[in-house]
Amino acid sequence: MDEPLDETIRRNAQGPSSVSIDGNSATAQALREQIEADRYLASKQAARSKRLGLRITKIVPPGAH
C-alpha cells in the first residue's frame, strides 16, 4: 500500500472506526494515533534534510586588515 499517510488519515477519518461483515471484524487505528504518526514521520523527514537555512558569513578580502 503506497498511499501517502495524509491520504490514509483523511480516508480513515471519513470512514467508520470499526466494521463487522459476516462474522469478520476490523478496527481502524485511532485518529489521534494516526496524526501523531504523521507528525513523527514529518519531523524525521525534516531532520534528515541537510539544509541549514540562511547562512550569513563575513567576507574579508585579503590585504584589507
Sequence and secondary structure as in RCSB ss.txt:
>XXXX:A:sequence
MDEPLDETIRRNAQGPSSVSIDGNSATAQALREQIEADRYLASKQAARSKRLGLRITKIVPPGAH
>XXXX:A:secstr
    HHHHHHHHHHS SEEEETTEEEE   HHHHHHHHHHHHHHHHHH             TT  
